[in-house]
Amino acid sequence: MLNRMLTTTAIAALAASLAACSGGETASTDTPAQTAAAAPAAIDAPIATTSAEPTSAPAPAAGTVDSAAMDHAGMDHSAMDMSTDAKPAPAPVAMEEEQQSATAHAPGITNHTLPIARIANFKLKDQSGKAYELYKMTDAKAIVLTMHTKGCPIGQQLTPDFKELQAKYEAKGVKFLMLNSNLYDTPAAIAEEMKSFGSTIPVLKDADQKVGEPLGVERATETLVIQPGTWKVLYQGPINDRVTYGRARAKADMHYVGGVVDAMLAGQAVTPSFVAPEGCILVFDNRKG
């Protein structure tokens, strides 16, 4: 009787074992792909719960500050700009546009109409007595006419600039002249000053101010660029921005006259422009206002 019971128990245990084995074989009949897909889920679970570093956290959006990352790194919040709408540094193109805009609206540059659109003919003598008539200079590519006053500090400091312009453009057909409308400057005094500065530019003496006054000029070194033939004034103002009141630099940033002359020599259309000049004030006895 006891042996029968043991046999029955053994048979039942064997049956249970076979059933368990049968179940394992059924699970193992899944395809390798299914098995591989299921495996990471079982492996990743403990890693996700034990990972101490937030290496898989998404990067913060542009222009924001990750407070958690700052805390982790021991950084001071108060030392950082916490604004969420912070903008990145401007691109080089934007900076270039800003510089151009600043130049276009620099102090002294205006869009005002030139005092005169066209210059009238005149005939005057220079400091040595040689006569010049404007409308006979039709063979010139451009005419540069600058107001002169003896002893003007800005004019004296700009003498090298005038000489440089003359050396660069005179051989290309550009004519350089100066006009002195100061009633107190004699031809002899003018000749002495020009010689002392080594300048060979003719200075025409406007003894009665009938040439200078209608030009609308106001200061010494104020320069007009004239188009021969049409006699239009294409530019009026300083030759460059190197010397102003209280400041003189080694090099100029803006070469106003040179830029206009270059365009004329290249056959390009030039829009007349005016730049407020700096220099000694010109006094015209018959000028009103």
Secondary structure, 3 states (H helix, E strand, C coil): CHHHHHHHHHHHHHHHHHHHHHHHHHHCCCCHHHHHHHHHHHHHHHHHHHCCCCCCCCCCCCCCCCHHHHHHHCCCHHHCCCCCCCCCCCCHHHHHHHHHHHHHCCCCEECCCCCCCECCCCEEECCCCCEEEHHHCCCCCEEEEEEECCCCHHHHHCHHHHHHHHHHHHHHCEEEEEEECCCCCCHHHHHHHHHHCCCCCCEEECCCCCCCHHHCCCECCCEEEEECCCCEEEEEECCCCCEECCEECCCCCCCHHHHHHHHHHCCCCCCCEEECCCCCECCCCCCCC
